[in-house]
Amino acid sequence: MLLTVDPSTTEAISNQGRLELVDDVISDDFVGHINAPGLEGTGPARYRSHVETTRAMFSVFRNELDLVV
């Protein structure tokens, strides 16, 4: 299955910190491939932890998407 990511969703979650949207767009079987302390498990909780950790460590971090057609 091909999943299309809406750039506005990435903007809202990663760049604005709107973590309430994670449950709407991340499936329960999501598997993250970044190994770091505190990023255990799968699903929305893991993704949310990843975003929180990244935003806490790098206050000026921006996840910019380049769209390729």
N, C-alpha and C positions, 0 to 999 in steps of 0.2 A: 504494500500500500504506500502511495506517495502522499506525504503530508506537506502542505504548503504553509509556510510561516508568514503571517501577516507582519510586515515591518512595524506597524503601530503597536502590536502586542509586545514585540521585543523592546521597543522604546518604552512602553509603559512599565514592564516588569523590570528589565535590567537597568534602565537609565533613570526612571522615575521612582523605582522602588515600590510599585503597586503590587505587592505580593498576594493580595487577595485574588488576583487574576490567575495565579498558578494552578489552582484546582480546576479551573475551566479549560486549560490548554495542555496540561501535562498528564499523561495517562498513568495509571497505577503500576504499569509494568515498565515505566521509564527506567533505563539503566544509565547512570552517569559513568564516564570513563576517566574522570579526574580523581586521582587518589590523593586525599589530603585528610588530616585529622578532622573529625566532625562530619565527614561526608559519607556516612555509612547508609546502607539500605538502598531502596529504590523508590520510584514514584515521586509525587508532588513534594513530599517532605524533603527528600534529598535535593531536588532542584531548588526549592525555597532556601535550604541551608546554603547551597552553592552561591545563590544570588546575594544572600545576606552576608556571607563571608567575604565575597569579592567586594561588595560595596563598603564593608567596614575596613578592609585592608587598603583599598585604593579609592579614596574619596572622590577623585576626579575621573574614575573609570567610566568610559562610555562604550557600549557595545554597538558599533556602527555597522549596519548591513549594507553591503554593496550588492545591488540587484543585477543579476545576469540574465539576459533574455536569450 
